[in-house]
Amino acid sequence: MSKDETYDLVVIGGGPAGYAAAIRAGQMQKKVACVELERAGGTCLNWGCIPSKALLRAAETYESIQSAGTFGIEVGDVKVDFGKVMDRSRKVADQMGRGIEFLFKKNKVDYFLGRGRINSPGAVEVTEGKDKGTRLQARNIMVATGCRARRLPGLEVDGRRVMTSREALAMKTMPKSIAIIGGGAIGVEFAYFLQTLGSEVTLIEMLPRIVPLEDEEISQALTRSFKKQGMKIRADSKVENVNVKKNSVTLDILRKDKKESIEVESVLLSIGVTPNTDGLLSDKVRLDTERDYIKVDEHYQTSIPGIYAAGDIIGPPWLAHVATWEAIQAVNGIFGHAAPKRLKDYPACTYCHPQLASVGITEAAAREAGIDYKIGKFPFSASGKAVAINAPQGFVKLVLGRKYGEVLGAHVIGADATELIAEYVLAMKAEITADEVHSTIHAHPTMSEALMEAAASAYDEAIHI
C-alpha cells in the first residue's frame, strides 16, 4: 500500500526521540508519520525507564515499611508479592504507551506499526509488522531507532537463567540469587531492586569502581551503601567461564590474580547498548557511521541531505531526556523554527537508593584538565529535613571555578537527588555562579537547602556545618 500524499517528515522509531520529533512537527502543523516496530514509547517507556522506576518504587516502599519503627509505627510481617510488583510495572508502561498514542492523534501524527526501512532519500517502506508493505514519501526523514542491550558473544539470553534488562522487566519469579554483570546505571538499579526485595545480589564491574562515570566520591558512597545492604560488590573484575545449567549458572570472577567461582540462579547482563540499525537501510542507501552509530552534523543531518538522526542512534550519552531534547532541536532546525543546538550539559540520573544525579564535570576531570577549581560540599546528615524524614545518607558536591565561582559540575547522592539536580542544570545553562545560588533564599526545611549550603561551603559560609 502506497500513500499518495508526501509527508513533511517521516520518523522511524517511536521512542523518546522519535515520538518527540513527530509530536513537535505536528505542533508546527506539518504532515507527519511515525513508524514504530513495537509500540509508541519505544524501549524507554515500554522496556526501560518507566517500568523500571515502577519496580524501584516498590523496593523503596518495602524498605520504608521495614524502617517504619524509626517513626514509632509498628507493623507486622511484610510480604512481597513479586508477581503483583511486576504486573504493576507493566500496567504503568501500558498506560503511558496509550498516552503517547493519544498525543499522536491529538497532533495528527499518522502512526504505523512495523519496521521502517529507508529505500532511498525520501522513501520509507514498512517491511515487517502490522503495516507491512506500506510505502511513505517524505520531504525529510528522521532516524530515531535507538539502541538495544548488548549481549555477551556465545551466551544465549533465555529470559530465565540469562537476561538483559528487557527480560528482567518481564520476570515472573524473583531469582533467589543473581549475578549482575555491569555496574553502570542499569546494573545498580536492578541490583538495588532485587537486593531490597530479597535476592542475593553479586554486582560485577570491569572498571575499578561501580557507576564509573560518576564522581569518585559518589561511587565510593554508593558502594558503602550497597555493602551495608548486604550486596556483594566485585569491581575491577572480569567474568569468565559462564556455564548455564538447568537450574543455575556458574561463572568465574577474576580480579588481578585471584579467581572466585560462584553459582547463582540467574545472570543479568548490563554491559551497555548497541545501535538498532538492522533492516534500517536498503542496499541503495549508505549513511556515514562512527563505531556503528550514525554520524550527524551540527543540524543533526546525516551524510545524505534530507535524512536526519537523533537520540541514542547517534551515540552516547544514551539518555531518554537527551534523546528528546536532540529530536526537538533537530525538528526545529528542519522547519526553520530555530537554529538547532548540540548537546553541552545534561543531567545524568540513577534511581537506585540512595539516588545519584550529576551534571557537568567531576573533580577528577577538572584536575586532569588543569582547571583551577574549588569544591563545595554539604552532607544531608546536617539537613534538618533529611534527618526528619530519615534520609540522612549522602551529600551534595560542587566543582566550581576558583576565580569566578562558575558551576563546572554538580554531584548529588541521597534522597530525591534526581529531582534536586535540576537546580544546578539550570544554573549551568543560565551561567549562574555558586554565590548566586547561595544568595537565593531556599525554603526551610527542604532537601533543596543542601544545594544552597553546598554553594555556601565553597566560601566557608555554610551555616549548618
SELUM-856678 format. One record per residue: x, y, z of N, C-alpha, C in turn. Coordinates in steps of 0.001 Angstrom, whole numbers, padded with zeros to 6 digits, always signed. Example, Ala and Ser with C-alpha at 12.3 -4.5 7.8 and 13.67 -1.06 7.14 Angstrom:
2
+013190-005690+007800+012300-004500+007800+013200-003300+007800
+012850-002250+007080+013670-001060+007140+012900+000030+007870
REM end
This chain:
465
+000855-001194+000000+000000+000000+000000+000884+001235+000000
+000669+002121-000931+001461+003336-001034+000588+004544-000725
+001088+005407+000151+000371+006633+000481+000612+007673-000613
-000482+008273-001100-000364+009239-002194+000290+010544-001751
-000031+010968-000502+000488+012247-000050+001961+012144+000326
+002652+013256+000235+004044+013330+000654+004105+013958+002029
+004757+013288+002930+004875+013787+004304+006004+014814+004399
+005785+015797+005263+006870+016735+005557+007977+016032+006336
+007576+015063+007163+008548+014328+007963+008034+012924+008236
+008869+011939+007987+008608+010567+008411+009670+010201+009435
+009210+009803+010607+010105+009436+011696+010142+007913+011810
+011330+007349+011844+011480+005906+012040+011925+005679+013479
+011035+005104+014266+011289+004909+015690+010355+005765+016518
+009703+005138+017514+008708+005854+018314+009081+005997+019764
+010390+005991+020068+010841+006178+021448+010942+007648+021807
+011669+007984+022874+011751+009376+023334+012208+010367+022269
+013101+009955+021376+013488+010840+020274+012412+010845+019193
+011960+009653+018804+011026+009545+017696+009668+010175+017958
+009056+009830+019099+007722+010400+019324+007800+011896+019578
+008897+012359+020203+009055+013799+020428+009198+014536+019098
+009978+013965+018177+010147+014577+016865+008813+014653+016126
+008064+013559+016165+006782+013524+015454+005787+014518+016054
+005697+014543+017371+004759+015455+018032+005157+016907+017805
+006449+017199+017900+006892+018584+017684+006565+019037+016269
+006806+018183+015284+006469+018540+013907+004965+018712+013746
+004190+017861+014442+002738+018013+014411+002280+019333+015005
+002932+019752+016070+002607+021045+016674+002844+022194+015698
+003771+021987+014782+004104+023016+013789+003246+022901+012536
+002179+022081+012649+001210+021910+011561+001818+021242+010328
+002787+020364+010559+003389+019634+009451+002702+018281+009282
+002789+017758+008088+002264+016428+007800+003308+015415+008232
+002958+014578+009248+003952+013739+009900+003477+012292+009998
+004428+011372+009852+004168+009958+010118+005273+009427+011022
+004903+008478+011867+005879+007807+012721+005732+006307+012532
+006861+005643+012268+006883+004192+012096+007605+003586+013296
+006913+002752+014050+007489+002140+015256+007327+000626+015183
+008421-000078+015492+008426-001530+015356+007487-002216+016338
+007451-001728+017602+006657-002424+018617+005496-001582+019129
+005811-000549+019919+004754+000295+020448+005293+001684+020718
+004440+002685+020536+004828+004060+020819+005408+004152+022226
+006495+004885+022331+007192+004997+023601+008550+004330+023554
+008710+003370+022640+009992+002729+022455+010469+001952+023672
+011763+001675+023704+012340+000901+024801+012169+001605+026132
+012422+002903+026167+012370+003643+027436+011027+003480+028133
+009982+003769+027428+008660+003743+028049+008169+002314+028289
+008426+001433+027357+007860+000084+027452+008767-000924+028154
+010093-000785+027969+011004-001799+028495+012236-001192+029150
+012095-000014+029719+013257+000634+030311+012883+001599+031416
+013050+002881+031118+012919+003944+032128+011662+003826+032979
+010518+003735+032357+009255+003846+033093+008936+002585+033905
+008893+001403+033307+008584+000225+034140+009626-000039+035209
+010899+000271+034934+011923+000049+035959+011727+000985+037146
+011240+002188+036898+011003+003115+038017+009820+002651+038862
+008856+001994+038235+007755+001414+038999+008277+000314+039925
+009209-000483+039425+009813-001535+040256+010623-000931+041396
+011390+000088+041097+012216+000719+042123+011360+001361+043214
+010222+001895+042824+009318+002470+043817+008784+001379+044745
+008533+000205+044204+008086-000910+045042+009157-001262+046066
+010423-001291+045618+011521-001593+046543+011651-000513+047608
+011529+000739+047211+011616+001847+048164+010486+001768+049192
+009287+001410+048715+008142+001293+049621+008375+000183+050637
+008878-000947+050154+009181-002066+051044+010240-001674+052075
+011261-000976+051615+012323-000528+052509+011786+000457+053547
+010894+001354+053126+010312+002327+054046+009474+001647+055128
+008708+000643+054719+007882-000079+055688+008759-000795+056706
+009855-001350+056237+010768-002045+057142+011373-001116+058190
+011509+000154+057837+012086+001117+058781+011020+001954+059484
+009761+001519+059389+008663+002289+059990+008827+002462+061492
+009471+001476+062134+009676+001564+063575+010456+002791+063987
+011294+003306+063089+012059+004523+063361+011131+005690+063678
+009947+005669+063065+008986+006752+063253+007955+006429+064342
+008160+005309+065043+007219+004915+066079+005998+004205+065552
+006097+003698+064336+004981+002982+063716+005332+001504+063665
+004548+000691+064345+004804-000739+064388+003964-001456+063334
+004624-002290+062572+003926-003057+061536+004203-004536+061758
+003335-005359+061216+003520-006804+061327+004417-007314+060224
+004319-008586+059953+005114-009179+058885+004747-008562+057538
+005745-008203+056793+005527-007599+055476+005969-008597+054419
+005092-008885+053487+005400-009853+052442+005386-009178+051075
+006212-009696+050192+006297-009177+048831+005630-010157+047873
+004649-009672+047119+004049-010459+046044+004755-010043+044763
+005793-010771+044400+006641-010365+043282+005850-010275+041975
+004896-011196+041805+004083-011166+040594+003304-009867+040457
+002747-009392+041575+001989-008139+041544+002903-006938+041313
+004096-007001+041896+005075-005935+041672+005381-005813+040183
+005649-006936+039546+005978-006927+038119+004775-006538+037273
+003602-007029+037669+002381-006725+036911+002088-005230+036926
+002286-004596+038065+002034-003148+038140+002962-002382+037201
+004212-002806+037129+005153-002099+036261+004719-002183+034805
+004163-003336+034408+003685-003475+033037+002451-002615+032797
+001587-002503+033805+000390-001657+033663+000764-000189+033535
+001779+000227+034289+002250+001615+034190+002766+001888+032781
+003569+000976+032253+004101+001140+030902+002971+001184+029880
+001983+000318+030056+000852+000280+029125+000070+001590+029154
-000144+002124+030333-000864+003395+030475-000125+004522+029759
+001187+004572+029946+001960+005635+029315+002042+005451+027804
+002075+004193+027347+002068+003930+025915+000783+004444+025271
-000339+004201+025936-001618+004721+025423-001596+006242+025384
-000886+006839+026346-000784+008295+026371-000061+008836+025149
+001009+008173+024729+001723+008611+023529+000849+008449+022292
+000135+007341+022216-000763+007134+021076-001836+008214+021020
-002332+008641+022194-003289+009747+022233-002658+011039+021716
-001410+011296+022120-000731+012507+021675-000495+012497+020169
-000269+011316+019600-000163+011217+018146-001466+011667+017484
-002572+011181+018010-003871+011571+017443-004117+013063+017620
-003806+013559+018792-004023+014981+019090-003249+015874+018125
-002034+015441+017767-001181+016254+016904-001187+015789+015448
-002171+014937+015113-002407+014484+013742-001180+013790+013140
-000547+012964+013963+000585+012152+013505+000064+010803+013041
+000336+010444+011797-000038+009115+011311+000933+008092+011903
+000386+007019+012457+001167+006057+013241+001120+004699+012561
+002288+004170+012212+002373+002889+011539+003205+001923+012377
+002721+000691+012494+003423-000332+013265+004202-001247+012332
+005488-001336+012583+006329-002210+011777+007751-001679+011722
+008593-002368+010988+009993-001961+010832+010123-001022+009647
+010620+000164+009906+010795+001129+008831+012142+000966+008139
+012115+001028+006814+013354+000937+006033+013405+002093+005050
+014588+002722+004975+014776+003798+004012+015222+003170+002695
+014338+003211+001697+014670+002623+000394+015519+003563-000448
+015301+004849-000263+016067+005886-000948+015744+007196-000242
+016527+008247-000457+016174+009517+000176+014748+009920-000175
+013933+010107+000853+012544+010485+000619+011579+009332+000537
+012052+008097+000676+011162+006941+000540+011373+005968+001692
+010292+005699+002437+010326+004774+003574+009305+003681+003342
+009712+002441+003625+008809+001307+003495+008723+000569+004824
+007526+000133+005183+007344-000706+006364+007527-002149+005924
+008590-002772+006400+008963-004093+005882+008504-005249+006762
+008136-004981+008002+007642-006011+008914+006522-005427+009742
+005744-006308+010375+004742-005847+011328+003363-005640+010741
+002503-005066+011536+001093-004902+011202+000888-004145+009886
+001682-003122+009663+001501-002287+008464+002522-002601+007377
+003006-003834+007357+003972-004274+006350+003470-003958+004943
+004379-003455+004125+004033-003146+002742+003676-001702+002515
+003458-000929+003572+003129+000488+003433+004356+001261+002959
+004171+002102+001941+005255+002941+001417+004909+004408+001634
+005873+005127+002167+005657+006531+002510+006664+007409+001791
+006171+008511+001241+007046+009503+000618+007252+010650+001600
+008493+011143+001685+008787+012166+002690+009777+013197+002163
+009522+014442+002515+010491+015503+002213+011703+015396+003137
+011434+014914+004348+012500+014729+005330+012258+013424+006085
+013344+012782+006469+013267+011547+007248+014100+011719+008518
+013556+011279+009631+014280+011296+010904+014482+009861+011382
+015733+009463+011599+016042+008148+012149+016177+008282+013660
+015351+007541+014374+015368+007580+015842+015120+006172+016370
+015907+005231+015873+015671+003816+016184+016331+003367+017484
+017139+004223+018111+017661+003924+019435+018645+002770+019486
+018721+002164+020654+019666+001076+020913+018972-000075+021631
+019669-001193+021693+019205-002354+022461+020352-002843+023333
+020035-003671+024301+021048-004159+025231+022085-005018+024514
+023338-004790+024872+024417-005627+024353+024378-007001+025003
+024862-007987+024275+024931-009350+024799+026366-009849+024743
+026655-010844+025542+027970-011462+025510+028010-012506+024398
+029006-012465+023548+029103-013456+022469+029114-014877+023031
+028304-015716+022424+028268-017122+022811+027398-017424+024015
+026784-016390+024616+025923-016607+025779+024474-016311+025387
+023671-017350+025308+022288-017207+024863+021425-016593+025959
+020649-015590+025592+019695-014971+026517+018392-015752+026437
+018025-016402+027536+016824-017234+027537+015688-016652+028381
+015931-015527+029041+014885-014885+029820+014691-015443+031210
+015416-016467+031553+015288-017077+032884+016653-017183+033572
+017543-017960+032978+018885-018072+033538+019770-016897+033132
+019600-016439+031896+020389-015310+031391+019429-014256+030838
+019580-013025+031331+018669-011954+030945+019441-010687+030603
+018817-009842+029785+019193-008442+029692+018125-007669+030469
+018215-006364+030480+017227-005574+031215+015817-005808+030694
+015690-006061+029414+014352-006276+028851+013695-007517+029444
+014412-008626+029466+013847-009856+030029+013635-009716+031531
+014511-008960+032188+014374-008763+033633+013089-008017+033977
+012636-007165+033071+011393-006422+033305+010159-007278+033054
+010351-008504+032645+009231-009429+032430+009351-010670+033305
+010205-010622+034343+010383-011775+035224+009058-012173+035882
+008817-013455+035984+007626-013958+036663+007906-014285+038125
+009112-014723+038381+009518-015029+039749+010843-014349+040036
+011062-014031+041295+012299-013368+041682+013397-014398+041896
+014543-014225+041259+015641-015184+041484+016148-015086+042924
+016429-016223+043516+016950-016221+044880+018361-015647+044926
+019098-015814+043840+020443-015250+043738+020679-014840+042296
+021453-013784+042118+021685-013282+040759+023042-012593+040693
+023730-012790+039591+024958-012057+039293+024626-011019+038234
+024867-009767+038542+024618-008680+037600+025969-008254+037042
+026143-008427+035736+027410-008114+035082+027301-006718+034474
+027984-005777+035082+027934-004384+034653+027401-003511+035766
+028240-002586+036252+027862-001755+037388+027548-000326+037025
+027020-000113+035815+026551+001216+035432+025156+001470+035976
+024478+002476+035424+023177+002892+035950+022164+001751+035963
+022020+001037+034850+021031-000038+034779+021380-001155+035748
+022647-001502+035807+023077-002570+036700+022799-002267+038157
+023124-001048+038601+022926-000734+040017+021446-000563+040356
+020640-000136+039391+019207-000037+039656+018601-001412+039887
+018908-002362+039021+018389-003716+039222+018986-004352+040468
+020246-004043+040760+020886-004591+041955+020143-004136+043210
+019826-002855+043282+019100-002333+044447+017712-002958+044548
+017002-003003+043435+015645-003548+043414+015610-004985+043913
+016458-005813+043357+016432-007235+043706+016988-007494+045096
+018050-006818+045475+018616-006993+046809+017607-006595+047883
+016914-005492+047664+015952-004995+048651+014793-005961+048840
+014360-006585+047747+013218-007499+047841+013624-008912+048248
+014918-009166+048390+015312-010453+048963+016269-011310+048178
+016658-010906+046977+017642-011688+046222+019041-011494+046809
+019874-012496+046636+021293-012352+046960+022000-011864+045694
+022464-010622+045733+022992-009981+044530+024511-009884+044588
+025152-010293+043490+026568-010043+043280+026690-009109+042084
+027221-007917+042320+027333-006896+041276+028789-006836+040808
+028993-007078+039505+030345-007210+038948+030595-006083+037947
+031687-005374+038141+032047-004270+037248+033498-004432+036801
+033738-004309+035509+035077-004486+034962+036010-003332+035347
+035489-002116+035430+036300-000951+035783+036541-000913+037295
+037446-000056+037761+037834-000075+039174+036712+000211+040166
+035593+000789+039726+034511+001090+040658+033172+001056+039936
+032108+000823+040703+030762+000861+040117+030406+002306+039775
+029371+002489+038979+028992+003796+038400+030249+004599+038061
+031085+004065+037172+032400+004653+036913+032371+006033+036276
+031243+006434+035701+031161+007755+035090+030863+008853+036109
+030461+008447+037303+030147+009431+038337+031423+009873+039066
+031321+010971+039818+032420+011432+040643+032855+010307+041586
+034155+010208+041820+034680+009087+042597+034084+009025+044005
+033874+010165+044640+033293+010166+045983+031864+009641+045971
+031137+009938+044908+029770+009428+044756+029806+007908+044643
+030706+007407+043812+030844+005967+043621+031199+005266+044928
+032116+005849+045665+032526+005247+046934+031370+005216+047930
+030585+006297+047957+029451+006359+048882+028395+005321+048528
+028136+005140+047236+027151+004146+046816+027653+002739+047143
+028924+002499+046937+029495+001186+047262+029312+000866+048743
+029586+001828+049607+029398+001623+051051+027947+001318+051378
+027039+002056+050749+025612+001852+050995+025172+000459+050559
+025590+000049+049365+025211-001262+048851+025772-002386+049721
+026997-002243+050146+027586-003263+051006+026843-003346+052338
+026423-002201+052844+025659-002173+054096+024330-002896+053926
+023776-002842+052709+022523-003538+052418+022734-005042+052255
+023979-005473+052218+024270-006898+052091+024694-007338+050708
+024836-006396+049796+025197-006735+048424+026691-007043+048320
+027013-007976+047421+028415-008274+047144+028863-007453+045935
+029903-006653+046127+030420-005805+045054+031758-006374+044593
+031875-006607+043305+033123-007094+042737+033536-006146+041602
+034253-005072+041964+034745-004121+040973+036125-004541+040500
+036573-003907+039406+037879-004222+038831+037975-005725+038529
+036862-006273+038056+036766-007731+037884+036203-008094+036512
+036609-009247+036020+036120-009782+034764+035393-011104+034999
+034512-011422+034081+033754-012675+034166+034231-013626+033080
+034453-014856+033468+034853-015894+032510+034111-017195+032826
+034128-018088+031854+033623-019457+032030+032173-019475+032532
+031310-018740+031864+029895-018754+032230+029280-020050+031721
+028703-020819+032636+028146-022122+032287+026685-022168+032732
+025790-022196+031772+024358-022202+032065+023890-023641+032242
+023356-023921+033415+022824-025239+033719+021305-025188+033747
+020686-026316+034065+019225-026375+034079+018638-025455+035131
+019190-025437+036340+018616-024668+037439+019534-023588+037994
+020680-023354+037343+021614-022365+037869+022611-021958+036797
+023441-021001+037156+024526-020553+036276+025797-020479+037129
+026864-021043+036634+028148-020911+037313+029043-019985+036494
+029907-019263+037183+030823-018362+036494+032026-018080+037377
+033096-017656+036744+034309-017279+037455+034459-015767+037417
+034809-015192+038568+035077-013761+038661+036575-013593+038884
+037242-012910+037950+038681-012732+038022+039023-011295+038381
+039801-011151+039461+040302-009834+039853+041805-009954+040068
+042543-009332+039132+044003-009446+039137+044393-010921+039079
+045062-011418+040110+045481-012818+040057+044609-013728+040912
+043438-013213+041317+042539-014009+042149+041312-014446+041345
+040855-015672+041603+039661-016188+040931+038640-016627+041970
+037398-016203+041760+036288-016587+042636+035221-017265+041780
+034853-018458+042140+033814-019181+041403+032514-019115+042181
+031446-018731+041506+030144-018622+042169+029078-019344+041361
+027998-019688+042042+026838-020306+041402+025611-019508+041794
+024864-019066+040811+023671-018254+041047+022504-018811+040250
+021314-018341+040615+020121-018807+039903+020016-018170+038524
+020431-016888+038436+020304-016159+037166+021462-015190+036992
+021636-014763+035742+022614-013733+035396+021906-012639+034621
+022201-011390+034975+021650-010236+034261+022798-009495+033592
+022715-009340+032278+023732-008622+031521+023379-007143+031461
+024286-006319+031955+024104-004868+031932+025405-004248+031462
+025791-004570+030236+027125-004251+029735+027080-003236+028593
+026068-002401+028588+025985-001368+027564+024957-001678+026497
+025005-000888+025424+023997-000995+024372+024664-001035+023002
+023866-001414+022029+024318-001436+020642+023224-000825+019769
+023577-000086+018721+022567+000651+017943+021641-000260+017145
+020403+000176+017027+019395-000556+016247+019430-000085+014796
+020184-000768+013982+020247-000431+012559+019838-001598+011672
+019473-002733+012252+019088-003901+011463+017885-003567+010583
+018024-003795+009303+016919-003585+008381+016559-002136+008145
+017383-001217+008613+017040+000208+008509+017257+000766+007110
+018286+000297+006431+018670+000880+005141+018653-000170+004038
+018158+000228+002877+018242-000654+001711+019675-000644+001198
+019966-001531+000285+021311-001612-000274+021705-000341-001025
+020728+000462-001387+020991+001685-002153+021323+002882-001271
+021167+002718+000042+021365+003844+000960+022555+003568+001873
+023487+004489+001908+024659+004371+002770+024780+005640+003618
+024742+005474+004917+024935+006599+005828+026286+006456+006518
+027001+007565+006657+028272+007526+007368+028032+007179+008832
+028892+006318+009359+028770+005914+010758+030109+006047+011476
+030050+006022+012783+031234+006003+013628+030956+005060+014784
+031736+003980+014863+031517+002910+015844+030073+002398+015747
+029580+002285+014530+028240+001773+014204+027118+002755+014505
+027416+003917+015092+026399+004937+015323+026354+005894+014135
+025181+006401+013826+025004+007279+012673+025628+008642+012958
+026455+009106+012039+027102+010406+012177+026170+011516+011692
+026125+012599+012444+025311+013755+012052+026144+015013+012187
+025709+016074+011499+026384+017364+011624+025711+018201+012703
+026048+019477+012750+025506+020346+013800+023999+020551+013675
+023434+020195+012530+021979+020300+012314+021285+018947+012457
+022006+017931+012924+021501+016560+013064+021235+015905+011712
+021806+016464+010653+021657+015869+009333+022756+014836+009109
+022373+013713+008509+023324+012651+008213+024132+013009+006973
+024897+012059+006487+025691+012283+005280+024837+012396+004026
+023545+012081+004120+022622+012235+002992+021655+013371+003304
+021620+014430+002482+020694+015541+002718+019246+015058+002818
+018532+015621+003787+017132+015263+003971+016912+014104+004914
+017986+013428+005305+017884+012350+006290+018597+012802+007566
+017877+012796+008656+018384+013266+009937+018372+012122+010950
+019044+012330+012068+019045+011317+013126+019220+012006+014473
+018631+011411+015502+018734+011968+016853+018523+010856+017869
+018976+011104+019079+018794+010139+020152+019938+009146+020238
+019664+008002+020848+020697+007006+021105+021392+006517+019841
+020706+006585+018709+021266+006068+017471+022476+006871+017003
+022650+008097+017529+023830+008885+017149+024924+008800+018213
+024710+007948+019234+025762+007703+020208+025457+008221+021594
+026432+008076+022513+026214+008435+023916+025849+009905+024074
+025132+010236+025206+025106+009505+026473+023959+008511+026655
+023169+008214+025641+022133+007181+025731+021156+007446+026886
+020628+008645+026928+019658+009025+027952+018382+009501+027269
+017235+009108+027813+015958+009425+027183+015742+010923+027061
+016060+011672+028127+015816+013113+028080+016749+013806+027089
+017938+013261+026916+018840+013795+025897+018282+013508+024507
+017760+012307+024317+017180+011932+023027+016025+012855+022652
+015148+013116+023610+014015+014008+023363+014502+015404+022992
+015456+015908+023755+015996+017250+023515+016608+017345+022118
+017399+016341+021752+018044+016355+020440+017011+016329+019312
+015993+015508+019483+014980+015383+018435+014227+016690+018224
+013898+017352+019320+013194+018639+019209+014093+019681+018561
+015371+019674+018938+016318+020585+018303+016368+020336+016801
+016435+019073+016423+016529+018719+015006+015302+019184+014230
+014123+018920+014777+012882+019296+014086+012756+020814+013989
+013108+021511+015054+013077+022975+014993+013966+023481+013870
+015116+022841+013683+016016+023243+012613+015507+022871+011236
+014943+021687+011105+014444+021230+009806+013427+022198+009235
+012541+022671+010100+011446+023514+009615+011648+025002+009902
+012891+025377+010216+013222+026790+010326+012661+027503+011531
+012256+026751+012542+011702+027401+013736+012798+028042+014572
+013932+027381+014706+015056+027901+015474+016311+027134+015079
+017448+027780+015232+018705+027111+014923+018929+025973+015918
+019154+024771+015421+019334+023641+016343+020630+023766+017133
+020600+023261+018362+021782+023271+019220+022240+021839+019450
+023534+021686+019671+024079+020383+020029+024272+020319+021535
+024312+019124+022036+024334+018887+023472+025595+019438+024125
+025416+020088+025286+026547+020544+026077+026471+019940+027480
+025591+020448+028315+025441+019937+029675+024087+019244+029813
+024074+018148+030541+022843+017389+030717+022892+016666+032063
+021732+016439+032664+021708+015682+033920+021777+014186+033655
+022546+013503+034496+022595+012036+034478+022029+011555+035805
+021047+010680+035758+020344+010257+036972+020300+008734+037079
+020514+008253+038292+020412+006826+038579+019475+006652+039759
+018485+005761+039618+017349+005747+040538+017381+004626+041564
+018585+004153+041884+018696+003220+042998+018482+004010+044295
+018686+003357+045426+018556+004072+046699+019818+003860+047493
+020580+004899+047803+020297+006313+047522+020423+006642+046035
+019674+007671+045629+019703+008098+044240+021001+008843+043934
+021365+008828+042648+022517+009584+042165+022070+010544+041077
+022674+011732+041052+022389+012678+039979+023591+013592+039798
+023883+013933+038557+025039+014779+038298+024846+015566+037013
+025616+016643+036904+025683+017434+035679+027087+018038+035626
+027638+018140+034428+028954+018745+034298+030087+017786+034630
+031250+018344+034956+032450+017542+035109+032659+017089+036549
+033414+016024+036694+033789+015520+038013+035024+016259+038511
+035337+016058+039783+036549+016661+040329+037778+016116+039611
+037795+014812+039343+038939+014212+038655+039135+014820+037269
+038034+015053+036565+038128+015641+035229+038669+017062+035295
+038251+017826+036302+038758+019188+036470+040252+019183+036763
+040653+018249+037605+042067+018146+037971+042913+017750+036762
+042417+016771+036000+043163+016305+034826+043267+017373+033753
+042240+018252+033674+042235+019328+032669+043061+020535+033115
+043592+020478+034321+044393+021591+034816+043581+022813+035180
+042304+022626+035489+041428+023744+035841+041681+024154+037289
+041710+025441+037529+041841+025960+038887+040444+025944+039504
+040196+024987+040362+038843+024787+040876+038825+024744+042396
+037628+024792+042935+037422+024569+044364+036151+023755+044544
+036012+023159+045715+034911+022246+045996+033981+022845+047053
+032685+022704+046810+031674+022984+047828+030967+021692+048162
+030742+021410+049434+030169+020123+049808+029304+020272+051056
+028167+019593+051039+027272+019641+052200+026620+018283+052392
+026713+017696+053600+026120+016376+053852+024642+016480+054238
+023856+015523+053787+022446+015514+054168+022267+015211+055659
+023294+014674+056300+023204+014429+057744+023096+015725+058534
+023441+016866+057886+023311+018172+058529+022050+018910+058082
+021223+018244+057292+019963+018839+056812+018819+018434+057734
+018143+019420+058299+017026+019130+059192+015945+018318+058514
+015637+018647+057271+014590+017925+056550+015016+016483+056298
+016259+016280+055893+016729+014934+055605+016696+014054+056850
+017136+014599+057974+017119+013837+059217+015684+013560+059653
+014808+014541+059485+013410+014389+059897+012710+013275+059134
+013049+013109+057877+012391+012072+057066+013211+010785+057027
+014232+010715+057865+015084+009527+057970+015827+009251+056664
+016352+010315+056064+017131+010183+054831+018429+010979+054939
+019249+010673+055954+020472+011458+056147+021646+011006+055289
+021451+009967+054492+022532+009461+053652+022903+010450+052568
+024186+010546+052255+024619+011246+051060+025025+012686+051263
+025244+013367+050127+025755+014737+050167+025584+015401+048807
+025780+016704+048790+025860+017490+047560+027306+017937+047400
+027856+017764+046229+029228+018168+045951+029265+019026+044691
+029914+020185+044785+030028+021099+043657+031485+021254+043247
+031708+021317+041945+033015+021648+041393+032876+023036+040778
+033602+023996+041320+033440+025402+040934+034745+025972+040403
+034645+026897+039454+035814+027647+039034+036262+028535+040187
+037549+028516+040500+038026+029245+041674+037880+030762+041519
+038157+031288+040346+038179+032740+040171+036786+033353+040196
+035843+032750+039447+034518+033359+039294+033413+032612+040039
+033680+031382+040457+032655+030618+041145+031626+030007+040218
+031948+029918+038912+031006+029300+037984+030884+027811+038286
+029696+027256+038034+029449+025847+038325+029975+025008+037161
+030976+024208+037443+031545+023313+036435+030934+021928+036520
+030509+021550+037711+029889+020241+037904+029145+020196+039220
+028078+019429+039255+027305+019227+040482+026996+017747+040607
+027152+017207+041822+027013+015771+042049+026246+015558+043350
+025180+014774+043272+024315+014563+044430+024089+013074+044618
+024223+012617+045863+023811+011270+046234+022928+011394+047459
+021722+010819+047387+020798+010915+048501+019366+010912+048038
+018462+011068+048984+017029+011070+048672+016696+012226+047731
+015886+011949+046726+015413+012958+045767+016529+013608+044963
+017688+012972+044887+018796+013554+044125+018401+013837+042681
+017607+012937+042086+017243+013100+040682+016306+014272+040453
+015615+014716+041488+014785+015920+041396+015622+017163+041705
+016500+017069+042684+017279+018225+043119+018247+018721+042050
+018760+017832+041219+019802+018211+040271+019344+019274+039292
+018035+019394+039077+017520+020348+038078+017970+021773+038379
+018094+022121+039666+018514+023484+040002+019898+023790+039445
+020797+022828+039532+022147+023084+039042+022268+022924+037532
+021388+022146+036919+021332+022118+035458+020946+023503+034947
+019938+024088+035582+019509+025441+035206+020600+026465+035505
+021276+026306+036642+022345+027234+036997+023443+027233+035937
+023799+026051+035445+024841+025971+034433+024378+026552+033103
+023126+026300+032748+022605+026840+031490+022538+028363+031532
+022122+028894+032682+021968+030342+032825+023265+031027+033252
+024324+030238+033421+025628+030751+033841+025543+031489+035169
+024792+030887+036092+024655+031423+037443+025817+030916+038288
+026401+031776+039064+027523+031363+039908+027022+030725+041198
+027937+030038+041874+027598+029418+043154+027182+030474+044174
+027798+031643+044108+027442+032717+045035+025992+033146+044847
+025522+033130+043590+024129+033499+043325+023176+032424+043824
+023578+031165+043717+022763+030087+044288+022699+030248+045804
+023850+030520+046390+023933+030696+047845+023051+031848+048318
+023024+032940+047564+022274+034126+047989+020795+034068+047625
+020377+032971+046953+018954+032782+046644+018289+032048+047799
+017227+032608+048335+016589+032014+049506+015940+030682+049139
+016185+029684+049950+015597+028359+049798+014702+028096+051016
+013541+027539+050782+012587+027316+051874+013156+026350+052912
+012774+026568+054143+013198+025696+055253+011971+025086+055912
+011983+023815+056230+013033+022845+055927+012759+022126+054612
+013739+022081+053761+013633+021346+052499+014954+020652+052203
+014874+019643+051357+016089+018983+050895+016923+019939+050041
+016259+020866+049347+016969+021771+048446+017894+022733+049180
+017719+022905+050481+018645+023743+051229+020076+023241+051118
+020236+021927+050944+021576+021369+050805+022273+021905+049561
+021514+022248+048525+022091+022827+047314+022666+024210+047611
+021922+024964+048400+022365+026298+048810+023578+026204+049737
+023518+025300+050698+024596+025177+051675+025891+024665+051034
+025773+023783+050030+026969+023312+049338+027663+024465+048632
+026863+025349+048011+027429+026536+047366+028095+027436+048401
+027444+027604+049538+027990+028464+050594+029280+027892+051166
+029358+026561+051254+030527+025936+051865+031800+026200+051073
+031663+026447+049780+032835+026727+048948+033498+028048+049384
+032726+028899+050031+033246+030190+050501+033349+030228+052035
+033282+029036+052659+033327+028930+054115+032209+029722+054787
+031040+029724+054135+029907+030472+054661+028705+029602+054957
+028861+028289+054875+027734+027394+055195+027406+027529+056680
+026131+027617+056994+025695+027851+058377+025639+026544+059175
+025231+025446+058543+024885+024247+059303+025981+023184+059322
+027176+023509+058886+028331+022611+059052+029543+023453+059479
REM end
